Amino acid sequence: MVATPSAVIDIPISRIKVTTRLRATDPDKVRDLTESISGVGLLHAITVSRRGDDYLLLAGNHRLESAKSLNWETIPATIQEADLLIDELIEVEENLIKNSLSPLQEANHLVRWEELLT
C-alpha cells in the first residue's frame, strides 16, 4: 500500500511545511539531537511529500528542528508521492515504531558512548 520512497536528496529547509503533529517536539531531544548531528552528522533522512513547489513534512520533525538550529539551508530527505492517507499513515507509523530504550539500556549506551569518546 505504501509507495516506495525515492532516493535521498537534499531539499531546501525553507520549502518544508510542518502541519499539526501527532506528537509535540521535545526541546531537550532537539538539543541532544543537534549535538549528535554536530558530532557525527545526520544518520537518517527526513521524509516529506511534495505539495506543489513545497514539501510537507511526514517524518523527522526533531531532525528538521535540529538542522534549523545548525543553520542548514538544505536537509537530506526521501520524497513520498502525495497521498493524504499515506502521509498520515507514515507519521503514525514512525511514532508507533519508535524504539525507546529501557533505563538500563540507556545507561549501557551512555557508558559505551563515553568509552568511545575517550
N, CA, C and O of each residue as an XYZ file, in Angstrom:
472
protein
N       0.819     -1.196      0.000
C       0.000      0.000      0.000
C       0.864      1.261      0.000
O       0.525      2.233     -0.675
N       1.975      1.265      0.744
C       2.829      2.439      0.820
C       3.776      2.453     -0.371
O       4.414      1.447     -0.684
N       3.861      3.601     -1.031
C       4.767      3.740     -2.167
C       6.204      3.725     -1.677
O       6.500      4.201     -0.580
N       7.083      3.185     -2.479
C       8.499      3.168     -2.149
C       9.053      4.576     -2.292
O       8.847      5.207     -3.328
N       9.754      5.090     -1.276
C      10.284      6.439     -1.378
C      11.389      6.510     -2.424
O      12.046      5.519     -2.742
N      11.565      7.713     -2.941
C      12.632      7.921     -3.915
C      13.973      7.979     -3.188
O      14.036      7.871     -1.964
N      15.021      8.149     -3.950
C      16.353      8.268     -3.367
C      16.419      9.482     -2.441
O      15.591     10.390     -2.527
N      17.396      9.483     -1.575
C      17.587     10.610     -0.661
C      18.198     11.768     -1.444
O      19.213     11.612     -2.124
N      17.559     12.935     -1.333
C      18.079     14.147     -1.980
C      18.060     15.285     -0.972
O      17.293     15.252     -0.010
N      18.890     16.282     -1.186
C      18.881     17.475     -0.337
C      17.791     18.417     -0.835
O      17.724     18.739     -2.021
N      16.939     18.853      0.092
C      15.895     19.812     -0.267
C      16.033     21.046      0.615
O      16.514     20.952      1.743
N      15.613     22.203      0.107
C      15.706     23.440      0.896
C      14.784     23.398      2.117
O      13.592     23.117      1.995
N      15.337     23.673      3.267
C      14.550     23.686      4.505
C      13.444     24.719      4.429
O      12.363     24.507      4.979
N      13.691     25.829      3.761
C      12.697     26.900      3.667
C      11.438     26.464      2.912
O      10.402     27.120      3.015
N      11.514     25.370      2.159
C      10.364     24.892      1.383
C       9.599     23.778      2.088
O       8.657     23.221      1.524
N       9.998     23.446      3.325
C       9.334     22.373      4.072
C       8.261     22.971      4.973
O       8.543     23.842      5.796
N       7.050     22.504      4.813
C       5.920     22.950      5.631
C       5.641     21.897      6.704
O       5.613     20.698      6.426
N       5.438     22.369      7.926
C       5.134     21.479      9.049
C       3.722     21.803      9.517
O       3.430     22.929      9.919
N       2.852     20.800      9.459
C       1.478     20.988      9.929
C       1.376     20.495     11.367
O       2.384     20.133     11.974
N       0.181     20.482     11.907
C      -0.044     19.988     13.259
C       0.469     18.557     13.357
O       0.118     17.704     12.542
N       1.292     18.305     14.348
C       1.919     16.991     14.518
C       1.152     16.172     15.546
O       0.501     16.727     16.431
N       1.230     14.859     15.427
C       0.602     13.969     16.406
C       1.354     13.964     17.723
O       0.780     13.677     18.773
N       2.642     14.283     17.667
C       3.481     14.299     18.866
C       4.220     15.626     18.892
O       4.791     16.046     17.885
N       4.209     16.282     20.038
C       4.893     17.571     20.174
C       6.404     17.393     20.094
O       6.944     16.347     20.453
N       7.068     18.433     19.617
C       8.526     18.416     19.562
C       9.069     18.665     20.963
O       8.629     19.585     21.652
N      10.021     17.846     21.378
C      10.642     17.952     22.691
C      11.924     18.781     22.559
O      12.876     18.332     21.920
N      11.969     19.987     23.151
C      13.157     20.841     23.019
C      14.439     20.183     23.517
O      15.508     20.414     22.954
N      14.345     19.363     24.569
C      15.538     18.662     25.073
C      16.052     17.658     24.043
O      17.258     17.519     23.844
N      15.122     16.963     23.395
C      15.507     15.993     22.369
C      16.134     16.708     21.166
O      17.106     16.224     20.587
N      15.572     17.860     20.798
C      16.140     18.644     19.693
C      17.562     19.070     20.043
O      18.460     18.981     19.205
N      17.770     19.527     21.262
C      19.108     19.951     21.700
C      20.096     18.785     21.655
O      21.208     18.927     21.146
N      19.689     17.639     22.186
C      20.557     16.458     22.185
C      20.843     15.985     20.760
O      21.972     15.621     20.431
N      19.822     15.996     19.930
C      19.989     15.572     18.547
C      20.898     16.544     17.785
O      21.711     16.126     16.961
N      20.754     17.817     18.063
C      21.616     18.823     17.428
C      23.073     18.562     17.777
O      23.949     18.649     16.916
N      23.328     18.248     19.020
C      24.693     17.927     19.457
C      25.201     16.681     18.742
O      26.350     16.638     18.303
N      24.356     15.681     18.626
C      24.735     14.450     17.945
C      25.027     14.698     16.465
O      26.029     14.216     15.937
N      24.161     15.442     15.808
C      24.353     15.736     14.387
C      25.630     16.544     14.180
O      26.334     16.348     13.190
N      25.929     17.439     15.098
C      27.177     18.207     15.012
C      28.387     17.294     15.080
O      29.402     17.543     14.429
N      28.274     16.232     15.872
C      29.404     15.332     16.064
C      29.564     14.275     14.988
O      30.671     14.044     14.502
N      28.470     13.634     14.612
C      28.581     12.505     13.682
C      27.777     12.680     12.397
O      27.820     11.815     11.522
N      27.055     13.772     12.274
C      26.243     14.010     11.083
C      24.841     13.451     11.224
O      24.525     12.769     12.199
N      24.014     13.743     10.254
C      22.635     13.257     10.234
C      22.632     11.807      9.774
O      23.091     11.504      8.672
N      22.123     10.913     10.605
C      22.161      9.482     10.298
C      20.962      9.021      9.469
O      21.070      8.053      8.716
N      19.825      9.699      9.597
C      18.605      9.291      8.902
C      17.936     10.504      8.277
O      17.703     11.512      8.944
N      17.632     10.396      6.997
C      16.951     11.472      6.281
C      15.534     11.646      6.816
O      14.954     10.717      7.380
N      14.987     12.836      6.636
C      13.579     13.067      6.953
C      12.746     12.535      5.789
O      13.288     12.183      4.742
N      11.427     12.479      5.975
C      10.522     12.044      4.913
C       9.498     13.136      4.665
O       8.903     13.669      5.602
N       9.299     13.465      3.401
C       8.359     14.512      3.003
C       7.526     14.010      1.831
O       7.856     13.008      1.195
N       6.431     14.734      1.556
C       5.705     14.531      0.296
C       5.651     15.882     -0.396
O       5.653     16.925      0.258
N       5.602     15.859     -1.721
C       5.610     17.102     -2.495
C       4.212     17.716     -2.495
O       3.205     17.030     -2.670
N       4.187     19.026     -2.293
C       2.951     19.804     -2.349
C       3.224     21.015     -3.232
O       3.635     22.067     -2.743
N       2.998     20.865     -4.526
C       3.318     21.941     -5.466
C       4.824     22.154     -5.498
O       5.583     21.229     -5.790
N       5.250     23.372     -5.198
C       6.681     23.685     -5.157
C       7.284     23.444     -3.777
O       8.495     23.569     -3.596
N       6.443     23.098     -2.809
C       6.904     22.902     -1.433
C       6.810     21.432     -1.049
O       6.416     20.581     -1.847
N       7.186     21.160      0.202
C       7.167     19.802      0.726
C       6.443     19.802      2.064
O       6.548     20.757      2.833
N       5.711     18.734      2.340
C       5.028     18.551      3.617
C       5.820     17.535      4.422
O       6.076     16.426      3.952
N       6.209     17.912      5.641
C       6.960     17.000      6.496
C       6.065     15.852      6.948
O       4.968     16.070      7.463
N       6.545     14.632      6.749
C       5.823     13.440      7.199
C       6.497     12.808      8.405
O       5.820     12.349      9.326
N       7.831     12.780      8.409
C       8.574     12.143      9.490
C       9.914     12.846      9.656
O      10.615     13.113      8.679
N      10.263     13.144     10.916
C      11.575     13.727     11.182
C      11.559     15.148     11.702
O      12.488     15.911     11.437
N      10.524     15.521     12.436
C      10.433     16.902     12.912
C      11.588     17.271     13.842
O      12.102     18.387     13.758
N      12.008     16.364     14.726
C      13.141     16.660     15.611
C      14.418     16.860     14.792
O      15.225     17.741     15.086
N      14.588     16.028     13.762
C      15.761     16.173     12.887
C      15.710     17.493     12.132
O      16.732     18.161     11.980
N      14.528     17.871     11.661
C      14.358     19.132     10.940
C      14.677     20.314     11.858
O      15.398     21.230     11.462
N      14.145     20.296     13.075
C      14.410     21.395     14.013
C      15.889     21.470     14.372
O      16.429     22.562     14.549
N      16.545     20.323     14.480
C      17.986     20.311     14.747
C      18.758     20.922     13.581
O      19.687     21.703     13.789
N      18.380     20.573     12.373
C      19.038     21.137     11.187
C      18.856     22.652     11.138
O      19.781     23.380     10.780
N      17.665     23.124     11.498
C      17.416     24.571     11.548
C      18.326     25.229     12.581
O      18.881     26.298     12.326
N      18.484     24.604     13.738
C      19.315     25.204     14.789
C      20.788     25.223     14.387
O      21.569     26.019     14.908
N      21.164     24.342     13.457
C      22.540     24.319     12.942
C      22.700     25.242     11.720
O      23.765     25.304     11.105
N      21.619     25.950     11.392
C      21.603     26.901     10.269
C      21.847     26.238      8.915
O      22.430     26.843      8.016
N      21.397     24.994      8.778
C      21.490     24.322      7.489
C      20.506     24.967      6.520
O      19.418     25.380      6.922
N      20.874     25.054      5.270
C      19.965     25.552      4.242
C      19.190     24.416      3.589
O      18.072     24.616      3.115
N      19.785     23.215      3.563
C      19.127     22.037      2.989
C      19.227     20.884      3.979
O      20.019     20.920      4.921
N      18.406     19.859      3.746
C      18.429     18.664      4.584
C      18.153     17.448      3.696
O      17.324     17.524      2.790
N      18.837     16.333      3.946
C      18.554     15.111      3.192
C      17.126     14.620      3.482
O      16.681     14.586      4.629
N      16.431     14.244      2.411
C      15.044     13.794      2.560
C      14.707     12.748      1.509
O      15.257     12.740      0.408
N      13.788     11.867      1.881
C      13.161     10.994      0.890
C      11.801     11.620      0.594
O      11.164     12.197      1.475
N      11.376     11.498     -0.636
C      10.118     12.117     -1.050
C       9.117     11.031     -1.400
O       9.356     10.219     -2.294
N       7.995     11.019     -0.692
C       6.888     10.111     -0.975
C       5.941     10.785     -1.959
O       5.848     12.012     -1.990
N       5.242      9.998     -2.759
C       4.207     10.562     -3.607
C       3.094     11.084     -2.712
O       2.763     10.469     -1.698
N       2.516     12.225     -3.092
C       1.477     12.851     -2.278
C       0.212     11.992     -2.238
O      -0.363     11.660     -3.275
N      -0.206     11.643     -1.028
C      -1.425     10.885     -0.791
C      -1.781     11.124      0.669
O      -1.045     10.702      1.561
N      -2.902     11.797      0.922
C      -3.247     12.201      2.293
C      -3.299     11.023      3.258
O      -2.835     11.140      4.392
N      -3.850      9.896      2.833
C      -3.945      8.730      3.707
C      -2.558      8.169      4.015
O      -2.250      7.870      5.168
N      -1.729      8.026      2.994
C      -0.371      7.505      3.180
C       0.451      8.472      4.026
O       1.222      8.044      4.886
N       0.291      9.776      3.787
C       1.024     10.779      4.562
C       0.766     10.610      6.057
O       1.701     10.593      6.858
N      -0.510     10.486      6.427
C      -0.847     10.329      7.839
C      -0.375      8.981      8.371
O       0.090      8.894      9.508
N      -0.487      7.944      7.574
C      -0.032      6.619      7.978
C       1.464      6.625      8.293
O       1.893      5.997      9.260
N       2.251      7.321      7.496
C       3.700      7.397      7.729
C       3.987      8.063      9.062
O       4.823      7.574      9.822
N       3.312      9.171      9.366
C       3.541      9.848     10.643
C       3.156      8.954     11.817
O       3.909      8.850     12.786
N       2.001      8.311     11.745
C       1.554      7.426     12.823
C       2.530      6.262     12.981
O       2.918      5.914     14.096
N       2.919      5.669     11.865
C       3.829      4.517     11.893
C       5.159      4.879     12.550
O       5.665      4.126     13.382
N       5.725      6.028     12.180
C       7.011      6.418     12.768
C       6.902      6.556     14.288
O       7.801      6.130     15.014
N       5.817      7.144     14.768
C       5.654      7.317     16.209
C       5.393      5.997     16.920
O       5.840      5.812     18.051
N       4.679      5.078     16.280
C       4.422      3.785     16.901
C       5.662      2.898     16.943
O       5.857      2.152     17.903
N       6.489      2.972     15.926
C       7.641      2.090     15.807
C       8.848      2.627     16.566
O       9.826      1.906     16.763
N       8.789      3.878     16.990
C       9.910      4.478     17.731
C      10.354      3.520     18.821
O       9.538      3.047     19.612
N      11.641      3.234     18.862
C      12.183      2.262     19.805
C      12.861      2.985     20.960
O      14.013      3.405     20.847
N      12.154      3.128     22.055
C      12.728      3.763     23.236
C      13.539      2.742     24.021
O      13.158      1.577     24.128
N      14.642      3.189     24.557
C      15.484      2.311     25.361
C      14.958      2.243     26.789
O      14.402      3.212     27.305
N      15.140      1.097     27.415
C      14.832      0.992     28.836
C      15.895      1.806     29.586
O      16.937      2.122     29.012
N      15.651      2.150     30.858
C      16.668      2.880     31.620
C      18.016      2.153     31.664
O      19.063      2.795     31.583
N      18.004      0.832     31.790
C      19.253      0.068     31.816
C      19.955      0.117     30.459
O      21.169      0.306     30.394
N      19.196     -0.052     29.383
C      19.787      0.027     28.045
C      20.375      1.412     27.796
O      21.465      1.541     27.239
N      19.651      2.441     28.209
C      20.150      3.814     28.033
C      21.452      4.012     28.802
O      22.394      4.608     28.279
N      21.516      3.522     30.032
C      22.736      3.649     30.840
C      23.898      2.928     30.163
O      25.000      3.470     30.088
N      23.661      1.708     29.668
C      24.707      0.962     28.969
C      25.180      1.693     27.720
O      26.377      1.728     27.433
N      24.255      2.272     26.985
C      24.618      3.024     25.783
C      25.439      4.264     26.143
O      26.405      4.590     25.453
N      25.060      4.948     27.209
C      25.803      6.139     27.625
C      27.220      5.785     28.068
O      28.169      6.502     27.749
N      27.363      4.690     28.796
C      28.697      4.244     29.219
C      29.548      3.935     27.992
O      30.694      4.374     27.902
N      28.991      3.182     27.052
C      29.746      2.829     25.845
C      30.077      4.070     25.017
O      31.170      4.167     24.459
N      29.146      5.017     24.934
C      29.355      6.282     24.206
C      30.546      7.024     24.798
O      31.416      7.503     24.071
N      30.576      7.113     26.124
C      31.686      7.790     26.798
C      33.002      7.055     26.548
O      34.039      7.687     26.346
N      32.960      5.715     26.563
C      34.178      4.927     26.280
C      34.689      5.221     24.873
O      35.892      5.377     24.665
N      33.793      5.294     23.928
C      34.177      5.550     22.540
C      34.770      6.947     22.358
O      35.648      7.154     21.520
N      34.285      7.896     23.144
C      34.780      9.275     23.033
C      36.147      9.470     23.683
O      36.868     10.412     23.355
N      36.502      8.568     24.615
C      37.814      8.725     25.291
C      38.894      7.929     24.647
O      40.038      7.961     25.100
